[in-house]
Amino acid sequence: MPELPEVHALAADLSSRLGGRHVERLDLLSFTALKTFDPPASALNGLQVQAVTRHGKFLDFVIGELHLVVHLALAGWIRWREDAPPSARPRKSAIAARLVLEDGSGVDFTEAGTKKSLALYLVKDPAEVPGIAQLGPDALAVNQEEFAQLLAGQGKARIKTVLRKQSVLAGIGNAYSDEILHAARMSPFHPADMNDDDAARLYAAMRQVLLGAIDRTEGHPASELKKEKKSALSVHGRFGESCPVCADSVQQVVYADSSFQYCPTCQTGGKKLSDRGMDRLLK
């Protein structure tokens, strides 16, 4: 799933390509992709694209006075298309929708796999989108004191879970929460309500990881972002590989629908975390 740095880069790239241009139409190739019905998709026809921005992990295409809000979910992506699309609807296409510009170019909203979670919302105000209305402050918009207060409010909840909770901090997902905790040398099972020194260390790691990723992705087209993200990760998705800091073997915890990776030497005092979803270290 694209997270704050990739969505930031997507917004910047798409804004430079689409800004000032006019929409011909929005084609829906997957009927379930559009989650709203008023205004209708045809309301975009002829409107000018003002900008592409983001709210957490949501993209916001500002078109005229309307907002086409997109959540790419786990397997969604955006592909820029220079040429006009074929007139016939592709069979078994991974394309959920197409935003077609006046010259036929535009963007395809694609989704791999059988579980279709990519979502589009056409609204007058982004706050009408339930996921945006529930967002906490952006992860890069809070200062250190605000960050510590947000964590304290989560009590004994595991910090890995809290960093991913969009209603607490917007923009961080599974991959960057792994990277942030590794950079902070903190266990994923550490309680969110922590002392001032730990909170300060985690805050610094969060900004370091996210801003570093933004710097690396800045200016890259959408087609290169996935590869860039994967190549720069230290522990996420690297189970069994050597930690780049201490050379210990990266370990993981697997749940029914997700997993996370960490370094025992850097983060848990050399102990391996339970891979059965237990809330304690193995003894």
Secondary structure by P-SEA (a helix, b strand, c coil): cccaaaaaaaaaaaaaacccccccbbbbccccccccccccccccccccccbbbbcccbbbbccccccbbbbbccccbbbbbcccccccccccccccccccccccbbbbbccccccccbbbbbcccccccccccccccccccccaaaaaaaaaaaccccaaaaaacccccccccaaaaaaaaaaacccccccccccaaaaaaaaaaaaaaaaaaaaaacccccccaaaaaaaaccccccccccccccccccccccccccbbbbbcccccccccccccccccccc
